[in-house]
């Protein structure tokens, strides 16, 4: 696999390694956020001043708490009445004077996944498969033309050792058909892999974003290591289905520590979904500390 040359041959990838000139608004790129803070991404790009919960619900709560429902700072007054800190959406909903069924409905419809309790004592704990799945499933709901697959082990395409017919270990990966997916309304696919095989505990998260509509597939590793053989083969296989498909991977390292690969992988897919340019993205390096901060953004507390 040669680096840095754009070619139609499926054996080569294009690597993005040029230095990024941070001038004017480019500096702000490092601080792009993955949608509304602690709110389900279907809420929109930005979190409203009232938080994730709609104003009509807040007014209903205000009446129960005997607060002026026409107050300009209604959310703040409710928080103070219930002794809940700002931007703690899960705690806020749980404290509302509503029945439990309604609370759970609000949580499911308007909030990000609840932050794992274990993170309180271990704030940079490594993300597990469930943490990733809960976040990415919400992006499937918010972006109907997007499909998330994974998280999957690195041996996703190996024969399944638990079946007699030896089918692919992860069928959904081996059954991807570019033309059919587009016909069915899927314009992009995101995949997060662990570089350990399925029988091991996990080592490092990486991601692939397939832009079916624009014939481009991107591989992202926060350590800037080239795609491993299994993923490179999968990406090249896509070009046999779509002769216009171009393959890319990042050449700049983002991650310095050992805990934030899962956050980086999700962040990459989300930024691609939001329409960011891969070349610009791969030339910026949001620090590990930014990923740690985003835990309080992509999970509700």
Secondary structure, DSSP 8 states (H G I E B T S, - for coil): --SS---SSTT--EEE-------GGGGGGGG--SSSTTB-GGG-SS-BTTBSS-HHHHHHHHHHHT--TT-TTHHHHHHHHHT--TT-HHHHHHHSSS-HHHHHHHHHHHB--B--GGGGT-TT----HHHHHHHHHHHHHH-TTEEEEEEEETTTTSB-TTSTT--BSSHHHHT--HHHHHHTT--EEEEEEESS-TTS----EEEEEEETTTTEEEEE-TT-----HHHHHHHHHHHHH-TT-EEEEE-S----SSS-HHHHHHHHHHHHHTT--HHHHHT----HHHHHHHHHHHSB-
